[in-house]
């Protein structure tokens, strides 16, 4: 990971002076989301292995940080239904009324990843939850998997639900899907909040140690014969993150909707990489969440609810240059 990113070399609506020790940012709206963030710069080897191992083990359970809920999100027979989407059946649940808000979970997970924030947003929005292709209840053993396919799936889901456009919250791989959805289907997206997303695989996209952990996992498992459906699907999901996405910085210029780009200051995704995403989206704001890892929406739930809701509900204002 480079020690310094020169904002003059990156096209974007907001210039920022960045080192791996400090970020000083003044955002484009009247209220600064973050002015000074201290970045400690080191992620333990155990944390690096966590990302790769969690994919292989398909930790589809909700985060330990989530509070118990009486609503069986992801298994609610009263509201759950399947939609025929691009050759597979996509599982979906809807809660609340108001403007549509689509939530997209991360690799190997399911809609229960959002259990902690659903009640808040369902009190103000029509929250649309879906298990991504090959994850949760959306089984798809017969097709390959790419981020572009998943972004197109979500656009097709909104069409099937007769929803013209929606706000989108994406976490981790879901954050990547949110970016691609806004790029490939701009008419379907009102605004996005993308947390913990990366544009490409590789050392410079992740915090120190994370990519090394994934490479070791690949070396250990690449020659193993995957026999069961569960093993085959887990490997497909691992290879998705090991080989993708392939989004160029200039591709982000296509995103015209307001975009809140988020990461934790101890995220699995590096802060410089997140700043690059922010700087290359015309109508973007950056929020680096202090004292947070990859799970910003669970580790700082109240702040996340409030900041994202305010971003969605307040008209975007360009920064005066």
Secondary structure, 3 states (H helix, E strand, C coil): CCCEECHHHCCCCCCCEEECCEEECCCCCCCCCCCEEECCCCCCHHHHHHHHHHHHCCCCCCCCCCCCCCCCCCCCCCCCEEEEECCEEEEEEEECCCEEEEEECCCCCCHHHHHHHHHHHHCCEEEEEECCCCECCECCCCCCCCHHHHHHHHHHHHHHCCCCCEEEEEECHHHHHHHHHHHHCHHHEEEEEEECCCCECCHHHECCCHHHHHHHHHHHHCCCCCCCHHHHHHHHHHHHHHHCCECCHHHHHHCCCEEEEEEECCCCECHHHHHHHHHCCCCEEEEEECCCCCCHHHHCHHHHHHHHHHHHHCCCCCCCC
